[in-house]
């Protein structure tokens, strides 16, 4: 009986050591993978794209108050005001992402966002103040921005997953879901009254 107990104990000890070795090996492989990712071109490309959307958010947060001021509908103005605060949060979230990656939070000009914001300014210039046509145009411009951001954050989240950075992916997911919600809210405002009123002007 004593021999049997010793054998069982030895078997458990061997199993525990095997499990420990397997776990340690997996941890080492994960650490090695992360170290390699930080040095490779994909990591550099990922950080470069983060700098791009960081620039986009920092310029969008300045443009949204102008869009609010140009809006006729109180509901649309309120939506722009709400998204200004949310965009500031997006900036802070990106800064957290840079920190997690041990990278400096830096902005690189986003040509796409620069073009979209220029288009928004053009819509304001080309439409009459106090009209639903202007509001319809502002929603169009805002949703183009949202769709660009949704595409960007969605792709960056996938990149983070492939880099084995769930912490970064989770932060990007939060912003992605907020951008989607904003897009839906703008659609509801447009379809609620603004588009029909614009068509009658």
N, C-alpha and C positions, 0 to 999 in steps of 0.2 A: 504493500500500500504506500509506504514511504517513497519507494522508488517511483511509483506512478505519479505521486504528488510532485516530486522533483522534476520529473519529465514534463509535466504539465506547466510547472513554473518556468522551466527552461524554454518551453515552446512559446509561452506568453512573452517572455523576455525577448526572444528572437523576433517574434512578430512585432513587438513594440519598437525594437531597434530598426527593423525593416521599414516600418511606417515612418519613423523619425527620419531615416535616411531618404526615403521617398519625398517627404515633405520638404526637407532641407534642399534636396536636389531641385524640386519644383521652384522653391523660393530663389535659389541661386540662378536658375534659368530665367526666371522673371526679372531678377535684378540685372542679369546680363543683357536681356532683351531691352530693358529700359535704358541701360547705359549705351547700347548700340543705337537705339532710336534717337537719343540726344545728340549723337554725333553724325547721323546720316542726313542725306539731302531731303528726305521726306519730312523729318523734324524741322529742318530749316524752312521748307516750303510751308509747312503748317503754321509756324510762327509768323512767316511773312504774310500769310492770309489773315492771321489774327490782327496784325498791324493795319491791314487794309480795312477790315470791318471796324476796328477801333477808330480809325480816322472817320469812317462813315457815320458812326454813332455820335462822335463828338461834333460833327457838322450838322447832323440831323437835329440834335438837341437845340441848336441855335436857329434852325430854320422853322421848326414847329411853331414857336410863338408868332412868327410872321404869318404863317398859314392860319393860325387861330384868329389873328387880327383881321385877316382878309375874309374870313368866313362870315356868311350872313346868318345861317341857321345857328341858334344857340346850342342845339344838340351837337352839331359838328364842331363848333368852337370848344365845347366841353370835352369832346373826344380828343381833339388836338392837345388840349391842356393836360388831360390824363396821360396821353402818350408821351408828353414832354417829361413828366415825372418818371414814367416807366423807362424811357430812353436813358435818363440819368442813371437809373439802376442798372441798365444794360452795360453802361460804361464801367461802372464799379464792378460788375460781374467779370467783365473782360480783364480788368486789372487784377482780380483774384486769380484768373486763369494764368496770366503772365507770371504771377507770383508763384503759383504751383509749379510752373515750368522753369522756375529760376531764370526768368527772362525779364528784361526791363520793359515796362509798358511804354511802347513807342508807337506813333502813328505814321503810316505811309499813305500818301494820297490815293484815295479810291476813285479812279476815273469814272466808274459806273455811278457811284453815288453823286459825284460832282455833276454829272450829266443829268441825273434825275432831279436834283435840287434846282439846277438851272432851268429845267423844263417847268418845274412848279412855279418858279418866278415868272416865267414866260406866260403861264396860264393866268396868273394874277394881273400881269400887264395887259393881256389881250382881252380880258373880260371886264364887264362893268361892275362896279361896287354895288352891293345890295341885291345882286341877282342870284337866282338858283342855278343859272348856267355857270357862274363862277364856282359855286359850291360843288356842283357836279364835277367840274374840272379839278377842283382841289382834291376831291375824293379819288378821282382817277390818278392824279399825281401821287397821292399818299399810298394808294394800293400798289402802284408800281414799285414804290420804295419797299413796302411790306413784302411783296413777292420776291424782290431781290434779297432781302434779309432772310426770308424763310429758306430760300435756296442756299444761301451762304451758311447759315447756322446749321441747317440740316446736314450739309456736306461736312462741315467742320466736326460735327458730333460723330459722324461715321469715321472720320480720320482719327479722332481721339480714341474711339473703340479699337481701331486697328493698331494704335500705338500702345494699347494696354493701359490707357489712362482713363479709368472709369470716373475718377474724381473730376477731371476736366469735362468729360462727356456729360456728366450730371449737371454741371453749371451751364453748359451750352444748351442742354435740353430745356432748362427753365426758361431761358431767353427765347428759344425756338417756340415753345408753347405760348408764350406771351405775344409773340409776333403773329402767330396764327389767330389768336383771340382778337387782336386788334384788327386784322384783316376782315374777320367775320363781322365785327362791330361796325366797320365802315360800310360793308355791304348792306347791313340792316338799315343803316341811316339813309343810304342812297335809295334803296328800294322802298323805304317807308314813306317817303314823300318827295325828296329832292329831285330825283330823276323825272318824275311825272310833272312836277312844277316847272322844271327846266324846259321840258318839251313843250309846255304851254306858253312860254315867254316869247 
